[in-house]
Amino acid sequence: MNKLRYDVIVIGAGIIGNCIAYELARSGRRSLVVDKLGGSGFGTTAASCAIIRLHYSTPQGVALAREGYYYWLDWKRYLKTPDPTGMASYKNTGNLIFKTEVNRNLENVKAALDEMGIGYLDLEPETIDAFLPDPDLRAYHPQKTLDDPAFGTPTRDRIAGAIYVPESGYVSDPKQSAHNVEVAARAAGADYRFNAEVVAILKRNGRVDGVRLAGGMEIGAPVVVNVSGPHSHQINQMAGVETRMKIKTRALRVEVAHVESPEGVDWERNGVMMSDSDTGVYSRPELGNHWLIGSEEPACDSLEYVDPDNYNPNFTDQARVQVLRAGIRIPGLPVPNQLRGMVSLYDLSDDWYPIYDKSDLPGFYMAVGTSGNQYKNAPVAGAFMAELIDYCEKGGDHDRHPLQYRMKYLKRSLDIGFFSRNREINRASSFSVIG
């Protein structure tokens, strides 16, 4: 019996996988999305902080984020099909980014923002308290672990300053945003299979030929796209392509805490996002007048790489130390006895920049290493991945002559070869969630 066949199979129904499927379906390809979980965005997308920010350490990172920003502003028009269960929405807060030795006092970031024409305020320390509730503006870098007697002890009287980027914010419900894209993708002709775990990548005549699911069902396609988040390295191993990649991916366990706002502070309404590598954390306002607090991976902290199917889902001291570090900057921030928030995974590349690329197996493509800082770029990634697939399937040699993607909003070209699996380690990276 002939197996079910599609033009393309996308593995992973997170925000990026769904955006790729949407663009492929719009281009006329008969597309299928498969996911081992029960619905769109049920994996790490649901745990995303859904931050939409423009600052990166490279012009390419800033350009991609700037292009993606406009998709979120234009979310309903981009998707064309309303979701009857509700549409996710973008909330603008602005972003306060502290200058430190870690980020070279933001010189590279400012240069990249300047190149894209993105406005920002360059702040002296004494002007920062206009954005924060009674902040402590002393410097604490380098960060310490909680058991270090010097934890919380200032290292200088004043931080170096900060920049404020007004065009930044977050998406209200990242899981719902993935469902929004699923609705639009289905309307464009895509199919979905949930609770469908891929256990093998099929091959025929030297190229990909589909997938085998747990239970034995085989589904054929001449194109397969790996967008499986923290399981991306496993799927690449199934395809036999990982050993031939210079840049690889693996799953990193992360914790994000939600804490109440200081008394008398309406942070949900008036708060800003904050990237504070001096104290080693980032934060943003959260529903219910809370602060969401994550780590910027200071050098003193160990990184916990895990099996994505077998890791500790409970809070450890890591979440508590993140709250305490945030409390160094905001002394009125309460530290609860019982922490709330989430424990999840990043799909992490060797240099914390994503891989958007073909592979050495014809027909097998990757949008991986994306966790932590690529949620914001999902719509534009969907657009250029669909174009990359078309380019390569028509005979384009992306390794030797990388796709130059013409961005819809910025009207300039983006070299997709920058995100190659075979690039050298990007030494301009922060090697943290900042990218």
Phi, psi and omega per residue, in radians:
M1 nan 2.339 3.104
N2 -1.194 2.378 3.121
K3 -1.367 2.735 3.078
L4 -1.010 2.381 -3.083
R5 -2.257 2.564 3.059
Y6 -2.303 2.969 3.012
D7 -1.324 -0.574 -3.094
V8 -2.684 2.503 3.028
I9 -2.052 2.220 3.064
V10 -1.828 2.157 3.126
I11 -1.670 1.874 3.119
G12 2.111 2.068 -3.121
A13 -1.852 0.656 2.970
G14 -1.410 -2.997 -3.064
I15 -1.095 -0.699 -3.107
I16 -1.298 -0.770 3.105
G17 -1.021 -0.746 3.140
N18 -1.172 -0.655 3.102
C19 -1.146 -0.665 3.076
I20 -1.123 -0.793 3.135
A21 -1.079 -0.694 3.126
Y22 -1.062 -0.835 -3.118
E23 -1.181 -0.665 3.106
L24 -1.135 -0.735 3.119
A25 -1.127 -0.690 3.111
R26 -1.106 -0.517 -3.130
S27 -1.432 -0.040 3.073
G28 1.765 0.020 3.112
R29 -1.427 2.362 3.083
R30 -1.325 1.924 -2.913
S31 -2.040 2.551 3.051
L32 -2.258 2.309 3.028
V33 -1.860 2.246 3.072
V34 -2.066 2.477 3.130
D35 -2.566 2.429 -3.107
K36 -1.272 -0.279 3.139
L37 -1.667 -3.085 -2.940
G38 -1.568 -0.004 -3.132
G39 -3.077 3.030 -3.132
S40 -1.165 2.376 3.077
G41 1.259 0.215 -3.095
F42 -1.300 -0.288 -3.108
G43 -1.571 -2.278 -3.041
T44 -1.257 -0.313 3.041
T45 -1.037 -0.723 -3.134
A46 -1.077 -0.497 -3.110
A47 -1.629 0.013 -3.117
S48 -1.164 2.564 3.008
C49 -1.347 -0.162 3.011
A50 0.940 0.664 -3.123
I51 -1.396 2.309 3.089
I52 -1.928 1.761 -3.095
R53 -2.282 2.823 -3.043
L54 -1.947 -0.154 -3.038
H55 -1.571 2.182 3.003
Y56 -2.385 2.968 -3.088
S57 -1.565 -0.078 -3.140
T58 -2.249 2.648 3.077
P59 -1.036 -0.610 -3.142
Q60 -1.139 -0.723 3.110
G61 -1.120 -0.722 3.126
V62 -1.169 -0.740 -3.139
A63 -1.057 -0.774 -3.141
L64 -1.120 -0.748 3.133
A65 -1.161 -0.679 3.126
R66 -1.118 -0.764 3.104
E67 -1.095 -0.779 3.132
G68 -1.100 -0.602 -3.138
Y69 -0.957 -0.725 -3.096
Y70 -1.198 -0.555 3.068
Y71 -1.074 -0.710 -3.126
W72 -1.214 -0.624 3.047
L73 -1.107 -0.541 -3.042
D74 -1.893 0.521 -2.924
W75 -0.950 -0.883 -3.089
K76 -1.144 -0.716 3.136
R77 -1.208 -0.637 3.112
Y78 -1.060 -0.797 -3.061
L79 -1.407 -0.432 3.052
K80 1.214 -0.498 -3.080
T81 -1.990 2.057 3.124
P82 -1.218 2.502 3.096
D83 -1.564 2.071 -3.102
P84 -1.121 -0.295 3.113
T85 -1.552 0.019 3.094
G86 2.015 2.657 -3.123
M87 -1.878 2.348 2.985
A88 -1.120 2.710 -3.115
S89 -2.404 2.683 3.123
Y90 -1.656 2.345 3.066
K91 -2.043 2.133 -3.138
N92 -1.470 2.277 3.117
T93 -2.186 -0.389 -2.916
G94 1.436 2.792 -3.042
N95 -2.356 2.170 3.109
L96 -1.768 2.102 -3.048
I97 -2.110 2.084 -3.055
F98 -1.427 2.479 3.067
K99 -1.457 2.277 3.108
T100 -2.557 3.026 3.023
E101 -1.098 -0.581 -3.109
V102 -1.033 -0.752 -3.111
N103 -1.807 0.386 3.070
R104 0.966 0.674 -3.117
N105 0.949 0.481 3.023
L106 1.173 0.319 -3.136
E107 -1.092 -0.783 3.112
N108 -1.164 -0.689 -3.140
V109 -1.106 -0.810 -3.134
K110 -1.105 -0.677 3.125
A111 -1.114 -0.711 3.126
A112 -1.185 -0.715 3.085
L113 -1.107 -0.744 3.121
D114 -1.053 -0.728 -3.117
E115 -1.070 -0.597 -3.137
M116 -1.561 -0.013 -3.130
G117 1.229 0.526 -3.116
I118 -1.612 2.165 -3.095
G119 -1.357 2.589 3.084
Y120 -2.768 2.794 3.037
L121 -1.747 2.290 3.075
D122 -1.680 1.945 -2.915
L123 -1.829 2.369 2.918
E124 -1.393 2.744 -3.081
P125 -0.938 -0.684 -3.043
E126 -1.226 -0.207 3.131
T127 -1.709 -0.091 -3.056
I128 -1.270 -0.509 -3.082
D129 -1.155 -0.163 3.039
A130 -1.211 -0.318 -3.082
F131 -1.808 -0.269 -2.992
L132 -2.235 2.652 3.132
P133 -1.412 1.847 3.066
D134 0.846 0.996 -3.066
P135 -1.313 2.683 2.924
D136 -1.602 1.998 -3.029
L137 -1.800 0.345 2.979
R138 -1.300 2.792 -3.134
A139 -1.619 2.501 -3.107
Y140 -2.215 -0.020 3.136
H141 -1.284 2.463 0.027
P142 -1.371 2.584 -3.107
Q143 -1.185 2.777 3.139
K144 -2.161 2.788 3.005
T145 -1.389 2.873 -3.033
L146 -1.132 -0.492 -3.117
D147 -1.506 0.017 3.094
D148 -1.418 2.223 3.131
P149 -1.005 -0.382 -3.121
A150 -1.563 0.071 3.117
F151 -1.010 2.270 3.116
G152 1.395 0.125 3.117
T153 -1.662 2.195 -3.120
P154 -1.065 2.550 3.076
T155 -1.835 -0.326 3.050
R156 -2.599 2.820 -3.086
D157 -1.259 -0.424 -3.049
R158 -2.566 2.508 2.962
I159 -1.230 2.945 -3.072
A160 -1.375 -0.300 -3.083
G161 2.297 -2.864 -3.109
A162 -2.839 2.967 2.898
I163 -2.119 2.665 3.082
Y164 -2.112 2.092 3.117
V165 -1.823 1.900 -3.042
P166 -1.189 -0.491 -3.117
E167 -1.546 1.320 3.119
S168 -2.707 2.714 -3.136
G169 3.139 -2.583 -3.119
Y170 -2.649 2.824 3.100
V171 -1.667 2.367 -2.958
S172 -1.087 -0.623 -3.031
D173 -2.600 1.656 -3.052
P174 -1.109 -0.644 3.110
K175 -1.091 -0.749 3.131
Q176 -1.149 -0.577 3.109
S177 -1.101 -0.668 3.086
A178 -1.138 -0.681 3.093
H179 -1.145 -0.663 3.067
N180 -0.962 -0.780 -3.105
V181 -1.230 -0.632 3.070
E182 -1.011 -0.813 3.128
V183 -1.006 -0.774 3.140
A184 -1.179 -0.685 3.137
A185 -1.144 -0.737 3.090
R186 -1.071 -0.730 3.123
A187 -1.098 -0.516 3.120
A188 -1.466 -0.103 3.064
G189 2.036 0.000 -3.138
A190 -1.339 2.627 3.025
D191 -1.911 2.767 3.135
Y192 -2.307 2.493 2.966
R193 -2.284 2.013 3.094
F194 -1.745 2.930 -3.040
N195 0.925 0.692 -3.068
A196 -2.204 1.680 -3.090
E197 -1.542 2.221 3.070
V198 -1.369 2.209 3.133
V199 -2.028 -0.192 3.097
A200 -2.732 2.561 2.987
I201 -1.748 2.110 -3.096
L202 -1.443 2.572 3.141
K203 -2.365 2.649 3.052
R204 -2.727 2.311 3.093
N205 0.939 0.703 3.016
G206 1.403 0.204 3.095
R207 -2.477 2.960 -3.127
V208 -1.174 2.592 -3.125
D209 -2.425 0.347 3.080
G210 2.174 -2.799 -3.080
V211 -2.399 2.722 2.951
R212 -1.953 2.332 -3.135
L213 -1.714 2.758 3.012
A214 -0.995 2.317 -3.034
G215 1.800 -0.252 3.001
G216 1.803 -0.187 -3.119
M217 -1.137 2.335 3.076
E218 -1.947 2.377 3.116
I219 -2.203 2.194 -3.053
G220 -1.628 2.616 3.024
A221 -2.968 2.495 3.095
P222 -1.399 -0.126 3.112
V223 -2.342 2.281 3.058
V224 -2.256 2.344 -3.119
V225 -2.067 2.102 3.130
N226 -1.500 1.890 3.076
V227 -2.311 0.824 -2.924
S228 -1.676 0.315 3.025
G229 1.045 -2.367 -3.068
P230 -1.079 -0.210 3.057
H231 -1.633 0.153 -3.021
S232 -1.075 -0.665 -3.119
H233 -1.168 -0.559 3.109
Q234 -1.180 -0.742 3.111
I235 -1.146 -0.687 3.083
N236 -1.101 -0.645 3.069
Q237 -1.128 -0.731 3.083
M238 -1.020 -0.663 -3.130
A239 -1.367 -0.225 -3.140
G240 1.303 0.474 -3.081
V241 -1.906 -0.260 -2.976
E242 -1.106 -0.723 -3.067
T243 -1.147 -0.294 -3.119
R244 -1.762 0.257 3.116
M245 -1.871 2.324 3.052
K246 -1.237 -0.683 3.129
I247 -1.809 2.231 -3.110
K248 -2.114 3.041 -3.127
T249 -2.206 2.786 3.049
R250 -2.774 2.879 -3.056
A251 -1.600 2.277 3.116
L252 -2.034 2.249 3.105
R253 -1.400 2.329 -3.123
V254 -2.374 2.717 3.108
E255 -2.215 2.424 3.082
V256 -2.249 2.258 -3.099
A257 -1.799 2.545 2.992
H258 -2.020 2.141 3.131
V259 -2.261 2.741 3.136
E260 -1.193 2.700 3.104
S261 -1.290 2.704 3.039
P262 -0.979 2.630 -3.095
E263 -0.999 2.307 3.107
G264 1.443 0.034 -3.114
V265 -1.891 2.118 3.075
D266 -1.614 1.392 -3.032
W267 -1.291 -0.525 3.108
E268 -1.077 -0.654 -3.113
R269 -1.528 -0.705 -2.958
N270 -1.962 -0.014 -3.024
G271 -1.343 2.832 3.081
V272 -2.094 2.773 2.931
M273 -1.299 2.673 -3.098
M274 -2.483 2.269 3.029
S275 -2.006 1.879 -2.971
D276 -2.174 1.456 3.131
S277 -1.318 -0.082 2.994
D278 -1.240 -0.721 3.065
T279 -1.691 -0.162 3.013
G280 1.532 0.349 -3.132
V281 -2.409 2.805 2.926
Y282 -2.087 2.807 3.121
S283 -2.661 2.793 2.993
R284 -2.616 2.767 3.039
P285 -1.094 2.603 3.133
E286 -2.325 2.703 3.133
L287 -0.983 2.596 -3.108
G288 1.438 0.340 -3.120
N289 1.011 0.826 3.116
H290 -1.962 2.892 2.950
W291 -1.886 2.322 2.997
L292 -1.720 2.211 -2.995
I293 -2.243 2.063 3.093
G294 -2.093 3.060 -3.082
S295 -1.733 2.513 2.966
E296 -1.757 0.393 3.007
E297 0.919 1.025 3.076
P298 -1.048 2.727 -2.998
A299 -1.060 -0.459 -3.087
C300 -1.315 -0.293 -3.097
D301 -1.559 2.505 3.065
S302 -1.513 2.575 3.092
L303 -1.719 2.348 -3.042
E304 -1.857 1.678 3.068
Y305 -1.443 2.388 -2.949
V306 -2.407 2.906 2.898
D307 -1.320 2.100 -3.060
P308 -1.114 -0.228 3.106
D309 -1.794 0.059 -3.091
N310 -2.728 1.534 3.120
Y311 -2.552 2.859 -3.103
N312 -1.300 2.029 -3.105
P313 -1.548 0.102 -3.055
N314 -1.803 2.728 3.084
F315 -1.116 2.562 2.994
T316 -2.117 -2.934 3.088
D317 -1.142 -0.264 -3.111
Q318 -1.061 -0.798 3.138
A319 -1.112 -0.708 -3.134
R320 -1.122 -0.707 -3.129
V321 -1.183 -0.541 3.077
Q322 -1.134 -0.724 3.108
V323 -1.145 -0.732 3.129
L324 -1.123 -0.656 3.096
R325 -1.151 -0.713 3.061
A326 -1.110 -0.623 3.126
G327 -1.210 -0.355 3.016
I328 -1.090 -0.748 -3.126
R329 -1.352 -0.663 -3.104
I330 -2.051 1.503 -3.005
P331 -1.020 -0.414 -3.138
G332 -1.460 -0.010 -3.107
L333 -1.213 2.146 -3.117
P334 -1.264 2.499 3.081
V335 -1.917 1.806 -3.051
P336 -1.287 2.669 3.035
N337 -1.213 -0.654 3.137
Q338 -1.900 1.899 -3.091
L339 -1.318 2.574 3.015
R340 -2.169 2.757 -3.134
G341 2.563 -2.380 -3.092
M342 -2.649 2.621 3.009
V343 -2.057 2.184 -3.075
S344 -2.598 -2.863 -3.062
L345 -2.241 2.578 2.887
Y346 -1.762 2.506 2.878
D347 -1.631 1.805 -2.854
L348 -1.960 2.267 3.023
S349 -1.548 3.003 -3.065
D350 -1.102 -0.491 -3.136
D351 -2.079 0.296 3.072
W352 1.149 0.217 2.982
Y353 -1.872 2.598 -3.048
P354 -1.273 2.862 2.948
I355 -1.904 1.981 2.997
Y356 -2.058 1.835 -2.881
D357 -2.887 2.914 2.855
K358 -1.374 -3.032 3.036
S359 -2.352 -3.097 3.081
D360 -1.371 -0.132 3.035
L361 -1.702 1.947 -3.118
P362 -0.934 2.330 3.136
G363 1.567 -0.136 -3.117
F364 -1.867 2.114 -3.056
Y365 -2.122 2.846 -3.044
M366 -2.398 2.356 2.880
A367 -2.256 1.503 -2.932
V368 -2.348 3.014 -3.087
G369 1.151 0.561 -2.945
T370 -1.762 -0.185 -2.988
S371 -1.216 2.686 3.047
G372 1.639 -0.796 -3.077
N373 -2.410 0.249 -3.091
Q374 -2.016 -0.056 3.079
Y375 -0.877 -0.800 -3.076
K376 -1.041 -0.455 -3.035
N377 -1.683 0.076 -3.028
A378 -0.962 -0.833 -3.091
P379 -1.087 -0.752 -3.135
V380 -1.269 -0.578 3.054
A381 -1.078 -0.704 3.073
G382 -1.020 -0.736 -3.101
A383 -1.170 -0.828 -3.074
F384 -1.377 -0.429 3.044
M385 -1.173 -0.689 3.078
A386 -1.091 -0.688 3.120
E387 -1.237 -0.646 3.097
L388 -1.084 -0.772 3.130
I389 -1.069 -0.789 3.118
D390 -1.080 -0.738 -3.141
Y391 -1.062 -0.835 -3.093
C392 -1.248 -0.711 -3.115
E393 -1.186 -0.372 3.067
K394 -1.588 0.119 3.030
G395 1.857 0.015 3.117
G396 -1.158 2.448 3.140
D397 -1.723 1.576 -3.048
H398 -1.180 -0.498 3.126
D399 -1.178 -0.730 -3.100
R400 -1.590 -0.570 -3.120
H401 -2.318 1.404 -3.022
P402 -1.038 2.557 3.081
L403 -1.006 2.306 3.014
Q404 -1.832 1.784 -3.033
Y405 -1.510 2.201 3.133
R406 -1.526 1.942 -3.055
M407 -1.266 2.406 -3.023
K408 -1.151 -0.741 -3.049
Y409 -1.596 -0.756 -3.088
L410 -1.380 -0.323 3.130
K411 1.005 0.718 3.055
R412 -2.496 2.854 -3.054
S413 -1.581 2.509 3.063
L414 -2.077 2.172 -3.140
D415 -1.343 1.831 -3.113
I416 -1.219 -0.292 3.051
G417 -1.086 -0.338 3.075
F418 -1.018 -0.483 -3.076
F419 -1.777 0.412 -3.063
S420 -1.135 2.574 3.025
R421 -1.164 -0.357 -3.067
N422 -1.905 0.300 3.080
R423 -1.234 2.854 2.956
E424 -1.354 2.745 3.087
I425 -0.933 2.270 -3.116
N426 -1.389 1.739 -3.074
R427 -1.265 -0.196 3.050
A428 -1.406 -0.134 -3.131
S429 -1.188 2.683 3.030
S430 -1.350 -0.229 -3.014
F431 0.924 0.741 3.095
S432 -2.642 -3.118 3.130
V433 -1.037 -0.354 3.122
I434 -1.155 -0.469 3.097
G435 1.543 nan nan
